[in-house]
Amino acid sequence: MISTANFTPLPNVIFHIGLTPIELSVYSHITHITSERGVCDVTMSILMKACKLNLTVLKKTTKLLALPREELGGKSLIIIDKRSGLYGDRITDLLLLTDLNTGKNHE
């Protein structure tokens, strides 16, 4: 039997909702590095390197993945939780995977 430890399961629906190759790549990488709670808290720099994209394209793509999709009944693929530090300075945003069964994040 093949171990699933070396695989990242992806919902089948993502192959049928018209994602661009870049959106599919970013979603797949986010899914791969997301914790069991559905939270991806890596820096954009790490995600940029993993996806081989520049910051502008990565930010645009994550914003597109966070938009509600008609094909998913108004659900988005991810939720962007913008975070700020104690003094209002920007820190790494959390990317939350949407549970496509319930439409909520995994937390």
N, C-alpha and C positions, 0 to 999 in steps of 0.2 A: 504494500500500500504506500502511496506517495504522501509524505508529510506536507501539511498545509502551512508549516512554519515559514516557508520561503515564498509564500504567495500573499498577495493582497486581494481580498475579495472586493469586487465592484458590483454595484447593483446593475442588473441587466438593462434597466430603463435608460441609463446614461448613453447607451449606444443607439437609442431610438428617438432622442429629443433634439437632434440637430446641433450637437456641440461641435465647435471647430476643433481642429487638431490641437491647438494651443490650450483651449478650455479643457479638453479631455486630458491632456498632459498635466496641467496644473491640478485638476480635480483628482487625478490618479495619484499624484505625488502627495497632495494633502491627505488623501485617504490612507496612503502608505505610512505616513509619519504621525498620524493621529492616534492619540491614546485610546484606550478602551472606553473612556468617558465621552469620546467624540470631540476632544479638544486638540487643536493643533497650535502649539505655542512657540514654534520655531521662528526665528527672525526672518524677515523678508530676504536678507542676504543669503541665508542658507537655502531658502526656497528658490531664490534666483539661480543659485549654482546648480541645484538639483534639476531644475527645469530648463536650464541654459537660456534664460530670458533676462532682459534688462528690467530695471525697477519699474519704468513707465508701463511696459507691456504687462508685467506681473500684476501691478496694482489695478490696471484696467481690467484684466482678466478676472481677478478675484471679485471686483465690483460686479462684473457680468454674471459670475456664478452666484452672487448674492441676490440677484434680481428674481422676483417671483416668476415662475414659468407656467404658462397656460397648460403645457403638456403634463405638468406635475400637479394640476389642480390648484395652482396659485402658490405652491411651495417653492422655495429656493433650494439650491443644492448645498449652499453654505450660509452661515450667518457670520458677519464680521462684527466682533465685539471690540470697539475702539476703546483703548485704555490710555490713561494719563497717569503720570507719577504724582507724588505728593504735592509738588509745586506746579502742576499743570503741564509739565513737560511730556511730550509724546514718548510712549514706550511701545514695545511690541504689541500689536493687536492680536487678539485670539481669533482663530478661525474655527468655527464650530460646524461640524458636519450635521446636516439636517437628517433626521431619521425619516427616510422616505415613506415609511409605513405610517408614521403619526404626524409628520410635518414639523416636529419639534426637534430641538437639539438634544443631544444624548445626555445632558447633565440631569 
